[in-house]
Structure formats: structure tokens, C-alpha cells
Amino acid sequence: MELCDRNASELAGLLRKGEINSREITESVLKRIDEKEKDINSFVTTTPEMALAQAEMADKIFRKRGEVSPLTGIPIAIKDILCTQGIKTTCGSNILSNFIPTYNATAIEKILEQGAVIIGKTNMDEFGMGSSTENSIIGPTHNPVNTELVSGGSSGGSAAAVASGECVLALGTDTGGSIRQPSSFCGTAGMKPTYGRVSRYGLISYASSLDQIGPIARSVEDCAMLLNCICGHDRLDSTSADVEKPDFLQSLDKDLKGVKIGLPKEYFIEGLDPAIKNNVMNAVGKLEEAGADIIEVSLPHTKYAVSTYYLIATAEASSNLARYDGVRYGFRSDEEISDSLMMYEDTRSKGFGREVKRRIMLGTYVLSAGYYDAYYLKAQKVRNLIRQDFDNAFKSVDCMITPSSPCLPFKLGEKMNNPLQMYLVDIYTVSLNLSGLPGMSINCGTVNSLPVGMQIIGKPFDEEMILTVAHAWEKMRSG
């Protein structure tokens, strides 16, 4: 097995023993990128020279035999929506095609402080708006399992890079399922932490009340390792929660006996691929054999989640993306236009892609006079009802299990001309963003050689319970 295909936890152990060095791991990853990138298209930007320099620094730390972080010397890819000082950050959009931030996002600062090696910036749907990574200025990311299929979105580049060995770990962001759904499609593990658990400072906003940064990895242990690094209170982010930061690695080997797992009946109805349902239920059965109690619960407002999400997310996107006007930074129309309003219009028309324009127009409409109360305000009220459903269900269970996606990875281009069909792919994930809850997708088998994702949902700031259940299943599956 090549070094780039090994788990981060295994590599960290070998680095500590001195059996390998960070440069060897980094060179293995860069070699894999050379071999696979033309077929997968995971990266917008790669940083080989910087990565090798960071690997050399990590190796110096190991030679001194001082105390090191588990992330020291481990290659990591960054979704191209997180600001990286001196490295181009495009958000997959033409309007930011020449943008180079002057500072690092807090999450980036934390991984650099722990000695991680940044390999590059991964492909994504423009500004995170999509479920397939097809809405990108550099074209779609292909699924490493089958390159004729989508990798999921919008963090499809990060999930595909991890799955293909083009990095060992990756950071993604999740606004409506954008970590969990591509993790499901590519067969990786990916977590959306509780809203506020990870600082959003330096995350270029799509929908501010929904966005959250999280880890993508090949194992639950690796996710816990990366989560340990990036979470914590940040005074630079007013939405960052000042709560205790646990050691998530300590939660991995806890016993499942007596753990109450809820199955929301609304997530197992018509519209779900029967083969996916069977895989998830088989996994639930194994967890029950291991001592967990399985309890049916109800989330009655689930049927309103997609429409509620797309009203709130587009409204926030309309507001957040108003800053891209061709004046302050990013792309500016080079047409000879004397009127400033015409310059704004031409810049935004050429700078934004079709899906981003669609969502800006929808969001502007629902916020406009005469429609605010009818749409946006009503959506916020339904959002509260969805959150109350989870609160009520969690009175009787410790966590919940659902499918991550109602369908298997689909063909490139299959849903691009049907936005509603594309939006429905997120039906099992958007409720968690509306409620601020943590959730994780882990692989629970295959159907027709394609990965199936199982979603584990936790109480607010109870990522430990999610990791306990996920790790228990992972051990059963590999054992």
C-alpha cells in the first residue's frame, strides 16, 4: 500500500517511530496527484513547493524529538472557499478567479500551528451552491470510484481527493449537506460539526446561519483527529460558541450498550432507493446486536425541510454575494462603461455562473417588499418547528441514524438541467443545517460497487456520541 493510501492515524504513528518522514508522505501524495488529477479534477490549485517546504519543517521537528501534534507532517487539502494567505482562493467562481487572500481562516491557522502540510485547494460548486461539483469554473470533479459519475457537492473536490489518495485529510464546508453527501458518494467519512463548534472566520460566506467547516477523512479516527485541531472558541467569529472543547479521540472506544439510537420514520419512506435502505438497516441491525437500543422516532416537519432551506439559504446568499460588485476585489468587467450601475451589472453577469445567478434572484425575490412575510418569515417559522422536532425526538434517544442520500452517485450532467431534482438530493441533510445539529456520513456498504452513506445525527455539541457510534460500526465492518 502506498503511503498516500494510508490513514492519517497510521501515518502519525509511523512518523513518531521514525519509520517514515513527512517528505516521503508528501511526495507520495504529489505523485498520486500527477497520476490521477487529469481524470478526477479534485484541485483548483496545488502547492507542491510549499507542501515540500512544510514537510521539511515537520521532519526537523521530528528529528528534534520534541512534542508533536498527530497532524504534524500529514498532507491535507483545503476546500477553495477557505481563505489561505498567499494562495489563490476562488470559491470555484470566475468572480474570484484572481483573488489571493492576505490572511488565513482560523481553521487554516490551527492546522498550520499543528504542523500539517497543505497540498492545495480543492474543487467545489461555485460559492458552495450545488450538490455535484459541476458548477465550477474548472469543470466537474469526477468520482474516483467511477469517473463517469459525480463526486457529490459542494465539497466534492475534498471528498474525491481523500478517496483517491490525492491527500490524506481534507477540510470541507457544509451548508446543506456539502460534506456529508460527497462523503457518501465517494465512500469517505465526513462530519458537519454543531453550528458554532468550528470558527467560520475566513470562510467565504454562502449562507451565514448555515455554513460550517468540518473534516473529511478515510476513517472515523482521522475525522476525530482533525476535529480536535479545528474546533474551539474564536473571538474573531461572533457565532463561535464558547463551550468546552473535548478530546474527540477519547470517545472512540466507548461501549454501545444502552445507547439509544432513533430511526426517524420520515427518512425511510418512498423516494429512498430500496437498496440504500437495506444497507442502512443492516448496519442498524449490527449496532443493535452490539448493545444499542433502536427506537422509532418522528420528525413530522421533515417534508418542509428542502423548501425551507432553499428559501433561507438563497436569501442569505443574495445578501452575502452583494459584496461582489467589481469595485473592492475580484473580477471586474473590462467593458468601457461610464455608468457605475452598468459596470456592476456587467461584472456580476460575467462573473457569476448560472446556478449562483438563479439563487441570487430567488433570494432577492423572497426578501423583497410584499414577499418577505409570505416566504422568508414563514420559512424562519418552519425552521423553528424543524428544530423543535429534533428537540422532542432527542428526549428519548441519544442519536439518530438515517441514510445520507436518497440515491447513489448519479451520472455527470444527469441532473444539471433539472434544478429541483438536484435540490432533492439534499433531502436528508438540510434539516441539520437548519437546526444547527452535528451529523456525520460514514460508509455502510456498497450497491452495484458504489458507496452507500449512513448519516448519524447527534444532539447539539455531542459530536462524541456520533463518533462513538460511527467508530463502533467501522470496527464491525472492517472486522
N, C-alpha and C positions, 0 to 999 in steps of 0.2 A: 504494500500500500504506500502510495506517495505521501509525503509529509502534508501536502495541501489537502489531502482527503481525510486527515485525522481530526478528531475532536480537539477543541481548544484545551480542555482539561487534561487530556493525554499529553498534548504538546507542552503544556505548562510544567507537567511533572518531569518530562524528558529534559526540558531546559534547566530545571533546578538541579537535576542529577549531572548535568554537563554532557549528556549523551548526544545532544544536538545543539546547534546555535540558531539564533534568530535569523541570521543571514541565510542559512540553508532553507529555513521555512519560507522566508520571503522570496527567495529565488525559485523555489518550487511553485509558489503561487503565481509569480510573474510568468514562469514557463507555461503554466496551465492557461493563463490569460492569452498568451501568444497562440496556444493551440486551439482554444475554444471560442475566443471572443468573436471571431468573424461569423460564427454560426449562432451565437446566443445573444450578443449585443447587450451585455449587462451594464457596461460602463459608458458614461458620458465623458469622463476624464479619468485617466490613470496617472499615477505619480510615482513611477519606478525609481527615479533618482532620490526623491525624498524618502521613499519607503526603505531603500537600502541604507540611507544615512541613519534613519531612525533605528533600523535593525542593528547597525554597528554600535549605536549608543546603548541599545539594550544589552548587547553582548558585553560591552565594557562593564555594565552594572553586574552582570552575572560573574564576570571574571573577578570583580572585587568581593564577590560572595556576601554582599550586603542583603538587607531585607528587600524582597521584590514582591510586586503585585502579581496575582495569577495572570493578568493581562500583559505583563511585560514581555515584549518581543513577539506578540501574537498579531498577525495581519488582519486588519479589519477594513471593511468597505463602508462608505458613508452615503446614505441617500442624498441625492443632489438638491435637497431642499434645506439642508442644514448649513449654516454659514461656516466656511473654513477660511481662515486668514491666508491670503495669498494664493488660494486655489479657486478656480472658476466655479461659480455656483449658479446654475441656470434654471433650476426648477423645471427642466425639460421644456423650456419656453424660449421662443425667439426674442421675446421682450427683455430677457435677462441673459441673452447669449454671450454678452461681453462683460458680465458683472463679476468682479473679483472683490469679495468682502475684505474689510480692513480689520476684522475681529473674528474670533471663534465663538460658536454657540457654546453654552455652558457644558452641554453633554460632550462636545469635542474637547474642551479644555480638560474635562475629567479623564477621558481616555488617554489623552496625551500625558497628563500628570502621572498616570499609571504605566507609562512606557509602551503603549500599544503602537503598532505600525500601521499607518494609514496607506492603503493601497490605491484608493481612488474614490471617485464619486459615481454612484450608481444611477442607472436609467430609471425614469419614472413617468407616469402620466403627468401632463402639464399642470403644474401647481397642485398635484395630487388629485386631479379631477378625472377619475376613471377607474375601471376595475380590471384592466387587461394590459396596462403599459403600452397601449397602442397610440395614445395621444401624446407623443413625444417628438421633439424636433429632430431626433436622430433615428426615428423609426422604432418599431416594437422590439421588446425583449422576447426571445423565444424560450420556451420551456425546455430545460435540459433533459427532461425525461423523454420528450418528443418535440422536436423543434418545429413541427407544423402547428403546435398548439400554443396558446397564450400562457404566460407565466403568472397571470393574475396581476392585480394592481391595487394601489398605485406603486407599492414598494416592490414591484416585480423584478426590477434590476437587482435589488438586495437579496431577495429570496433565491433568484436564479444563480447569483454569484456564489452564495453559500452552497447550494445544491450541486453546483458543477465543480467546486474546488477552486474557484477563482478568488476566493478569500476564505478565511476560517470562521470569522464572525462578521455580522453586519448590523448597522443601525438602520431602522426604517421609521416611518411615521404612520400613524393610524388615525384617520378622521371618521371613517365609516366601516372599517374592516381592512384597511390597506396594509396591515402587517399580517393579520390572521388569514385573509383569503389567499394571497400569494404563497404564504407558508403552506396552506392546504394544497394548492395546485402543484407546488414544487417538492412537497414531501419533507419540508423542514419544520422546525419548532419556532414559533414566533409569538411574542406576548405584547399585548397592549396593557400597560400598567394603569392603575387608577388615575383619573384626571388629577393633576397636581403632584403626583408622585415624582415625576421627572420634570425638570425645568424646561420650559418652552423658549427660554431666552436664546435668540439666534436661530430659531425655527421660523422660516418664512411662512407667514400665516396663509392658510386657506380658509378655515372656519375656526375662529379662536376658541370658542367654547367646546370644541370637539377634538381638536388636534392633540395628539400625544405621541411622544418619542418612545420607541421600545426596541428590544433586541430580537434578532433573527439568528438562529444557530442550528447546528445539526443534532443537538441533544438538549434535554431539559437542564442538565447540569451546566452546560455552556450558557444557556439563557440566564440562569441564576447568577453565574459569574459576571456576566456583562451588566445585569441589572444592579448587582451590588455596586458597580462602579458609577453608573449614571444617575442613580436616584439620590434624593436628598433635597432639603430646602435650599432655595436660592433667592437672595434678596433682590436680584435683578429681574425676577419674574413675579409679578403681583398675584398670579394664580398658583404659584408654587405652595404646596401645603407644608406647614411646619409640623411634621409628625415624626415619630421615632423611625429611624432607619434600621431595620433588622438585617441580620446576615442571612440572606436568602438560601445560601448553601446549606445552612443548618436545618432547613425544613425538608430536605430531600428524602431522608430515610425514615421519616415518621411512619408509624403504623396506620393502616387504613381502618382498623377495627373500630366500629361505631361511627365512622364518618358518614354523614347523611348527604346523599347525592340526589339532587332533584332532576327530574326529566320534565321539562315544560311541554305539555301535550300539544301546544300550538306550533311547536317546531317539528313535529313528526306527522304532518298531515299531507294532503295531496299537493303536489308540486315538488316534493322531495324525491330524488332518484331512489327507487327501492333498494338498489344495490348499496348505495351510500348508507341508507337507514340500517340495512342488515349489518354492515361493518361496524357502525357506531354501537348498535345494540349488542353485538358480540363482545365489543370492548367493555360495555357496561356490565355485561354478564360476568366477565372475568374480574372486574373490580368488585362485584358483589361476592364472588367466591373468595376474594381476598379479605372480606370482612366488612365492606361498605354496605350501608343500608340504602336501597333505591326507593325513592318516593316520587310519585307523580305530583307535579305542581302545575299551576295555571298562571299564565301571563296574558290576560284577556285582551289587552290593548296592542298586542303584537301586530295585528293586521294593519294598524295605522302607522307602524314604525317607518316604513320606507317613505311614505308621502310626507310624514312629519320631518324626517331627516332632510329630504331634498328641499323643503321649504326653508328650514333653518340654515342649512349649510349654504344654500345659494344666496340667501340674504346676507350672511356674514361674508361670503366671497365677494359679493357686489361691493360691500363696504371696504374690505381689505384690499381689493385689487384696484380701487380708485387711485391709489398712490402711483400707479404706473402710467405716467402722463407724458413721458418723453422729456421731462424737464430736469428731474433730480438725479436719476441714474438709469442705467439700462438703455435699451434700444430707443432711437428717436428717428422718426421719418426724415428722409433726406430730400423730400419734395420741397420745391420752392413755394412755400405758403406763407403769406403775410399775416393771416388771421390765426390767433392762438388756438381758438376752438377747432379750427380745421386741422391744425397741427396735432392736437390731442386726438381727434377722430382718426386721422390717417395713421398715427403712431399705434393706436390701440387696435385698429383694423388689421394692420400688417403684423403687429407684434403678438397678438393672441391667436390661438388656434380655435377651431370650430366648437369644441366642447366647452372651452373656457368662455367663449362669447355666449354660448347657449345658457350657461349657468349665471353669468353676469346679468343677462337680460331677464331671466326668470327671477333672480334675486332682487333686481331693481323694481320689477313689477310688483312683487309681493310686499315691498316696503313703501310703495307709492301711496299717495293720498287716496283714500277711498277703498284701498285693498289691504292696508296694514291690519286692520281689525279682523277682516274676513279670513285672511290667510296666515300672516306671521304671528299675530297674537294668539289665534286659535291653535296654531302649531305648538306654541310655547306651553299652552294649557295641556295639550295632549302629551307633550314631553313630560310634564309633571305626573300625569297619570301613568305613563310607562315606567317612570322611576318608582312610583308607589307600588306598581305591580311587583317589581323586584323586591322592594322593602317587605311586602307582605309574604312573598314566597320564601325569603330568607329567614323568616321567623321559624320555619320548620326544617330548613336544610342548611348545610354548611357551604355547599357549592352546587352548581348545575352543570349538566352536560347536554350539548346539542351538536348537530352537525356544524361544520364551519361554513359550508357552502351547499346549496341545494343541488349543485351539478358538478360534474367532473370538469377538468380543464377543457375548454372548447377551442375550435379552430381559429386561427388568426383571421380576422375580418368577418367572422360569422355574425357578430352582434353589433358591428360598428354602425350599421345603418338603422338600428332599432334601439334608440336610447333607453326606452322603457324596459325592454328585455335586459339590457345591460345593467340598469339600475337594480333590477330584481335579484341579480346575483348576490347583492349585499343584504338580502332579507334577514339573514341570521346574525349579522354582525353589527348593524347600525344601532340597535337598541342599547348596546353597551356604551357607545359614544354619547348617545342622548342622555344616558343615566350616569355617566362618569365612572362606570364599573370596570374592573380589570378582567381581561379574558385572554386565553391562550389557545392557539391551534397546535395540535400535535398529530403526527401521522398515526392512523389506526388501521392501516392495511392498504390494499390496492383493489381496483376493479379494472379489468382489462389492461393490467400493467400500469394503470395510472393511480397516483396517490389519492388517498381519501383523508380528509382532515376532520378531527374531532375537537370541538370547542369546549373548553372548561371555563366557566364563569364564576367569579368569586365575589364576596362582599367587598365593600369599599376598603381599600388598603389591606386586603387579605390576600395578597399575591402568594403568601406562604402556603395557604391551603391549596391553591391552584397548582403550585409546584409539587406539593406532596402527592396529589392525585396523579399528575402528569408523569412524575418520576416512577411512581408505582406501576403505571401502565407500561411505561417504556421498559422497565425491567422485566415485566411479564412477557412483553412482545419479543424482546431480544433473547429471553431465557428459553 
